[in-house]
Each structure stands twice: as C-alpha cells, then as structure tokens.
Amino acid sequence: MKDTTLPLSDITVVSIEQAIAAPLASRHLADWGARVIKIERPGTGDFARGYDTAMDGLSSQFVWTNRSKESLALDIKEEHGQETLEQLLERADVFIQNLAPGAAQRQGLDARSLVERFPRLVACDISGYGSGGPYSNKKAYDLLVQCESGFLSINGTPETPSKSGLAIADIATGMYALNGILMGLHQRARTGRGMAFEVSLFDAMTEWMSYPAYYTRGRGEPIPRSGARHATIAPYGPFATGDGKTVFFGIQNEREWRSFCTVVLGDAQIADDARYVTNSLRLANRDALECAITERFASWSSDEVLARLDRAAIANGKMNDVDALLEHPQIVERNRSRSVETERGAQDMFLPAVTIAGVEPVMGPVPAVGQHTQAILAELAEERAVHQRSNA
C-alpha cells in the first residue's frame, strides 16, 4: 500500500538512467514517495551494477543510488520496447535520461521533444557538457569533468593535484537535476504546463568552481593547492596534538580569532601580534602561526584541545576514518540509518539528508535487473484493455 502522506506520493517517474547522476536524482524522488520506474538493458542492466562487489556481491554505488525503485528490463530500440515506453510516458509526471551524447535526440527522447508531445511532462536531459558548443558530443565521466572544470588544479597538495574521493561531478549534477524537477513540478501545479530542461556535469562543476574562478580572475592568480588546509583562511586545517592525534578547526572572523587566542591558547597578546591581526596577515605568516599553535597543542591531548575549542565556540572536528563515520554517535543516537532489502539480503543505509517531522522516507528495496518487468507489463496491458473496452 502506497503511503499517500509522503510529499511525492502522486508522482510517477520514468527514467532511462545509468551510472550515478540520473539514478541519484530519481532516488531522491523515490525516497519521498514518487513511483520510479527505472528502465534498464535486458540482461545486464545499468552498468553501475558492475562497479564493485563490496556489498555481498552487489555494487556499493548501485545500492546507494537505486533503492525504492522498480526495474523494467526493456529494449527501447525494439518496437515492443518503444510501444511500452510510449505508454509509460503517457502516464508519467517526470522523465529523466542520461543516454550517450546524441542518442536521446535520435530516438525522440530528448526533453524538448517529449514535452512537445506530452505538455504536462517534466523532462530532464542529463549530459556531460550540455547541448551546443564544441564539447556537446564528447563523452564525460566524473574524473574527466573534475579535470576539465579546473577542480584538480585547486585540490591536493602544492606538489600533487588530486581528484575528489567522491564522484562530486555526478553528485552535483544529480542534485541540480532534482532541483530542476521540483521546479518543473511546481510550475506545472501553477500553470498546468510541464517543463523541459537540461543539466550537465560540466555546468554543475562550473557552478561549484565559481569561488575559485572569481578569486582567480579578481586576484590575477589561482588559488593555491593547500592539502587539508583552507586555501584562503588561516588558521584553518589540521593540527597535531600531544597524544599524536590530529584535530581540525577553523577561524572565520576576528571575534573568533580573539576567542581562540584567549580561551584556547591562553594568551590574549597573540591576537594583537602584528603578524596576525587580520586574516590576510595570518595567511601570509601561516607557517609561523601554525608553528606557534602546534607548540601549545603539544602539551595537551586531542580531547583537551577539542574541549578548549568548544569552550571558545570555535568550530572543530576529529579526523575520522570511514569506520568511525559508520559508528558516529551523531548517526547512532539519532537513528539515522535503516535496513534496506536487496537481492542479496538486507543492508543498512543512511537516511536522506532532508528530515520532515512525522514523515518517514520510503527506504524500499534495491531491485534486481528486470525484477518488476512482468508486473509493469501486466499493468500496462490491463490499462490497454480497459481503454479498449471503454471505447468499444
């Protein structure tokens, strides 16, 4: 029984999706009640199913992005597949696709073409570099877009540029797609008209790169790679403590700087040291400043340093590994995970980041390839039969 109290319980999504960006967008819709019909290649399905075997033989990335969906195995190049897709689109509220460059347009499945045929549809094209321009037909993967967008040039140590450990181009794109879909649904509620729009990995990362781009243009020089430190604020980053551990903290303004010197370091005079009285000066003299801080921290354990930072109202954090995240008290004590079924058994998964008082997100099973094909085809056949009887 569908929970009609969920915000998107009246929404049906059809998605021809693969990898991360499109599946992440549709999974967020499914979390809050939308019916998401995921169209997959017969047999092999979404190639993200093969990214790894970390979760009892299943791909961790696929499990992350595909709970609460129905899997329909369908060959959309074959006549029966095209007819089935057409019938699905007639009843859909949202359509998402991230096919290879040019493929959707050749098949009439691009957002603009579909909204012309189905005026109430909210349709989203996800691509690597967007329509038009010299890169429009170029294949794009997360790391490559991190490179093209300049992200690697600002990330890493001064000696070595580094990719993000997460698929940030895909994640950003999925979230912008979700944003566009919700705007489209709101527009339709007001006007009765659907909306066609596109989101690209490159445009998503370009938006995320705004601050370093504007800084570079304004200063005439790029933001330096600074490892775990903040590139333009000091002190902000990792500091060793007397027990051999590392703590992180950041100073955001002059009030915090004075509180840090007085309460944490116990020396208000440092705040007025001519080398450190503004952030720009602290940044220019960062090596000397960090040396002075580390000398003080050497007398205290990491817990003592964190306690002092808390007393001074200075934002701080431990350098946890992923195992520590899985057991983090903020997750455990707030019950921020649920058991989700898969074809290989149950897995604990984090709740979506949005919390709505009194409303529980779906957290439904992760489907096997084509698990719902027969049920969906039978449902469509019954609809056709009812339509034929009513027109007889």
HELIX and SHEET records of a PDB file:
HELIX    1   1 ALA A   21  ASP A   31  1                                  11    
HELIX    2   2 PHE A   47  GLY A   50  5                                   4    
HELIX    3   3 SER A   60  THR A   65  1                                   6    
HELIX    4   4 GLU A   79  ARG A   91  1                                  13    
HELIX    5   5 ALA A  103  ARG A  106  1                                   4    
HELIX    6   6 ALA A  111  ARG A  117  1                                   7    
HELIX    7   7 ASP A  142  GLU A  148  1                                   7    
HELIX    8   8 PHE A  151  ILE A  154  1                                   4    
HELIX    9   9 ILE A  168  THR A  191  1                                  24    
HELIX   10  10 LEU A  201  TRP A  208  1                                   8    
HELIX   11  11 SER A  210  ARG A  219  1                                  10    
HELIX   12  12 GLU A  254  SER A  259  1                                   6    
HELIX   13  13 PHE A  260  VAL A  264  3                                   5    
HELIX   14  14 ALA A  268  ASP A  272  5                                   5    
HELIX   15  15 ASN A  279  ALA A  284  1                                   6    
HELIX   16  16 ARG A  286  PHE A  297  1                                  12    
HELIX   17  17 SER A  302  ARG A  311  1                                  10    
HELIX   18  18 VAL A  322  LEU A  326  1                                   5    
HELIX   19  19 PRO A  329  VAL A  332  1                                   4    
HELIX   20  20 THR A  373  ASN A  391  1                                  19    
SHEET    1   A 6 GLU A  70  ALA A  73  0                                        
SHEET    2   A 6 ARG A  35  GLU A  40  1                                        
SHEET    3   A 6 THR A  12  ILE A  16  1                                        
SHEET    4   A 6 VAL A  94  GLN A  97  1                                        
SHEET    5   A 6 VAL A 122  SER A 127  1                                        
SHEET    6   A 6 MET A 195  SER A 200  1                                        
SHEET    1   B 3 TYR A 236  ALA A 240  0                                        
SHEET    2   B 3 THR A 246  GLY A 250 -1                                        
SHEET    3   B 3 ASN A 316  LYS A 318 -1                                        
SHEET    1   C 2 SER A 337  VAL A 340  0                                        
SHEET    2   C 2 GLN A 347  PHE A 350 -1                                        
END                                                                             
